[in-house]
Amino acid sequence: MRVASFGQRDNALKLKSRLQDMGYRPQLAKKGNLTRVFIGPYIDRAIAQRNLDRIAKQSDLSPELVRFIPPNE
């Protein structure tokens, strides 16, 4: 799940901290000049959707489900 994308890394770090306080294990990923905040991956789409709904309800964010593509090793 992509929770948000930020032009300033500090904003992504603040959101990461908020999500950790909510019990999630967020990860950051750099894409161009954006720092994206992700949660997951999830095996079960229903669980992912419940978490997405919970985050949207508890914040002013609009998270979206995205397909997880593992990095090349």
C-alpha positions in Angstrom: 0.0 0.0 0.0 1.3 3.4 -0.9 0.3 5.8 1.8 1.8 9.0 0.5 4.5 10.6 -1.5 6.5 13.7 -0.5 8.9 16.0 -2.2 10.7 16.6 1.1 12.1 13.5 2.9 11.5 15.1 6.3 7.7 15.0 5.7 8.0 11.3 4.8 9.9 10.6 8.0 7.2 12.4 10.0 4.5 10.2 8.5 6.6 7.1 9.0 6.8 8.0 12.7 3.0 8.6 12.9 2.3 5.2 11.2 4.7 3.4 13.6 2.8 5.0 16.5 -0.4 3.5 15.0 1.2 0.0 15.0 2.3 -0.2 11.3 5.7 -1.0 9.9 6.1 1.6 7.1 9.0 1.7 4.7 10.4 4.5 2.6 11.3 4.3 -1.1 12.9 7.0 -3.3 11.4 7.5 -6.8 12.9 10.4 -8.7 12.6 13.5 -6.5 9.8 11.9 -4.3 10.1 9.9 -1.1 7.2 7.4 -1.0 5.8 5.8 2.2 4.6 2.2 1.9 3.1 -0.4 4.2 3.1 -4.0 3.3 3.4 -6.1 1.2 0.2 -7.9 2.1 -0.7 -11.5 1.0 -4.4 -11.0 1.7 -6.0 -8.1 -0.3 -8.9 -8.0 2.3 -6.5 -7.2 5.1 -4.7 -4.6 3.0 -8.1 -3.0 2.2 -9.1 -2.9 5.9 -5.8 -1.3 6.8 -6.2 1.2 4.0 -9.7 2.1 5.2 -8.4 2.5 8.8 -5.5 4.8 7.8 -7.8 6.9 5.6 -10.3 7.3 8.4 -7.7 8.2 11.0 -5.9 10.7 8.9 -6.3 13.2 6.0 -4.4 10.8 3.7 -5.7 8.9 0.6 -3.6 5.7 0.6 -3.9 3.4 -2.4 -3.3 -0.3 -3.0 -0.4 -0.9 -5.4 1.3 -4.1 -6.6 4.5 -4.9 -4.8 7.4 -5.3 -7.1 10.5 -6.6 -5.3 13.8 -4.9 -6.0 16.3 -6.7 -8.2 18.9 -8.4 -6.1 
